[in-house]
């Protein structure tokens, strides 16, 4: 039985930025938990394109490889994508070293095998997309695709200075209510922007991502998206499903 060695994609490989460690790929595809995948890989139970791989961090593009566990071919779990209203005070990670509640604690079984496409910080709420289609997740979060994100924001104090992409809804001496549109989702971008001009963000909620809108969905609730909804909301998106 031949054991292939792990290797990094060659420089310039167009798929390199979409590679995922093998143990994480098996988890994302809903085939094994991360811990189960790591153990299975290390003892030689997992094949990639017919070759046994024993390095859990071996890079793969999940949608472009054949996976087998114990010599049985594994089909990815059925395609699923959720629109979730993330509540404030919940972190967008699978586990938190500080023991804070995560989005997966809120979602329970509904979040099994799903990854968040982008993040909202602890103090932010609103629309979050979760999916088991890693290709789709990478596409909609890639800055090159400039997918619009719309936020309803409240800042402390009366903001008089005009900013691109920012619409003032109402203002008073105490606070200013705004609508902010971004084309990429850098960490704490909105908070840093307003803090740089002397206004603390006191509330931040994402209400739109691409063509998806949060609507009346309550905090902590979610709904399954259909392939047709996803195609309409993100025209041109690369997904695991055929068009």
N, C-alpha and C positions, 0 to 999 in steps of 0.2 A: 504494500500500500504506500503510495507516494505522498509525502507531506510537503505541501508548498510553503515557501517562506513568505512572510509578510513583507510587503514593499509599498512605498509611497508612490502615488501617481507621478508620472513624469511631468516635469515643468511644462506648463502650457497646455496640459490636458484640460479640455473644456469641461470635463465632469469633475475635476479635482475639488472644486469648491462645494460640490454636492455630496462628497463622500461622507460616510458615517462609520464609526467603529462597528465591527461586526456584532458585538454583544448588544450594542444600542439598536442596531438595525433589526435584530430579531425581536427585541422588545417593542420597537415602534410598529412593527408589522403584526404585533399581537400574537406571536408564536410562543414566546417564553418571556418570563420576567427577566430583568437585567441580570439578577444574581443567578438564575437558572441558566441563562444563556452563557454567562462567563464560565460556569462550571462545565457545561456541556462542551464548549469549545476547547477548554483546556485538556479534557480527557479524550479528544479526538472524535466526538460524536457528530460534528458539524462539517458538512462539505459545501464549498462555494464553487460553482461551475465544475463539479465533479472532483475537486481537490479537497483533501482534509486540511482544515486550517486550525491551528492550535493557539493562535494569538488572538485574544478577545478584542484587541484594538486594530486588527487588520481592516484597512479601509475598503468599503464597498459603496457602490451606488445601489441602494436597495431595489430600485425598479429595474435594474439592468443585469441582475445576477440570478442564477438558479441556486436555490438553497435547499439543502437536505439535512434532516436530523435523523440519526440512526438509519441512514440510507433510504429514508422515505422522503420523497419530494414534498416540499412545503409550499402551499399556495398562500399568498398574503391573506390576512383577514379581509372580510368584505369591506368595501370602501365606506368610510363614515366621516362626516364632517359636521361639527356642531357650531351653532351660534350661542354663546354663553354670556350672560350678564354677570361679570365679575363684581363681587361686592368689595367695598373698601375693607381694609384690614386683612386681606387675604393675599398671599404671595403666589406668583405665577411660576412655581417650581414643583417638582414631584416630591421633594423632601426639603425641609428647612432645618439647618443646624441649630437654630434658636428655638425650635419647637413651635413656630407659629403655624396657624392654620393655612393650608394650601388649597389651590383650586381643586385639586384631586380629592381632598377631604370633602369639599362641597359636592363635587360631581358623583362621588362614590363609584359604583359599577359602570355608570355611563361614561366615565373618563378612561376606562381601561384601554390601553393600547393607543391612546391619543396623545399628540403633542400640541403645545400652544404655538400658533403662528404669530410670533412677536410676543411682547409682554406689556403689562401695565404694572406700575410699581405699587407698593403696599397701600399707599394712601389714595390711589386712583381707582376708579370704577369704570364700568361700561363694557362695550362690545369687545369680546375676545373670540377668535376663531380657533377651534381645536380640530385636528384631523389626524387620520392615520396614513395620509398620503404625503410622504416627505417631499416629493417632487413639487407638489402644489404648495406646501408650506414654504419651501425655499423660494418659489417663484413670487408669491405675493408679498414676501418680506424683502426681496432683493431691491435695494435702492435704485438699481438701473431701471426697474419697471415703474417707479414713481406712483405707486398706488396711493390715492388720496385717503387721508384719515382726518375725520372731523371730530373736534372736541368742544364741549361746553365747559368753560373755565370761569371761575370766580377768583379775583385777586383782591388783596387788601388795598384800600386807598382809591382815590379817583385817578384813573389813568387818562392822561390827556394826549400822550404821544402816540402818533399813528404808526402802525407796524404792518408790513406786507403780510397778507394772508390772515389778518386779524380783523374781525368785525365787532364793534361795540354794540351790545344789545341795550344796556342801560348802565348808568353810573351815578354814584353819589360820593360824598366825601368819605364814606365808610368803606365802600367796595365798588368794584366794577365787574359787570357780567359780560363775557365775550364769547365769540365763536372763533375757533382757531382751526385752520386747515394746514396740514403738513403733507409732504410727499414722501417722507421716510420717517422711520420711528426710532431715532436715536434715544439712548437712555437718558431720561429726565430732561429731554430737550425743552419742553414747554416750561417746566419749573425753572430751569437755568436761564431761559430767555427772559422771563419776567423778573426774576430775582436780579438780573444784571441791570435792570432799569428801575430797581427799587420797589418792586411789587411782589409780595409773597403770594404764591398760589394757595388758596384755602380750600378749593374744591376743583376736581378735574374728572370729567367723565367723557369717555369716547362714545359717540353716538352713531358714527358711520365709519365703515371700512370698505373701500371700493364701492360697490353698489349695494352692500348690505347695511341695513339700518337697524338700530336697537329697538326702536318703536316702544311699545308698552311692556316689553319683557321685564319682569321684576328682578331685582338683585338676587343672585343665587339660582336663578332659573335658566333653562336652556331649551333649545329645540334643534332637532335634526334638520339639516339642510339637504335638499335634493340635488342631484347632479345638474338639473336644469337651472336651479337657483344659482348655483355656483358659477355656471357658464355665463349666465346673464350678469352676475355681479362682478365677475373678473374676466372680461372678454380677452381671449388670447392666452389665458393661464394654462400652464403645462400641468396636466394631471395624470394620474395613473389610469384613469378610465379613457376609453376611446370616445371621441366626440360623436 
